[in-house]
Amino acid sequence: MSLKALHLIFVTLLTMLSFGCSAWAFQAGSVMGGAAALVGGMFVIVYGVYFLRKLKNISYL
């Protein structure tokens, strides 16, 4: 497994964790915590797209 594939797995897991924490915080009544986790999740998605564009010529193997 290449470093690119491993990186994408971690970015995906971090995105799911961030949105999960956001939902949990909103359900618990913490608007600021939920909003912060939501913004963090969106930032990770933007970073993932940037990473894919930067390394588009590198193989996943």
Beta strands, then each sheet from edge to edge (+ up, - down):
end
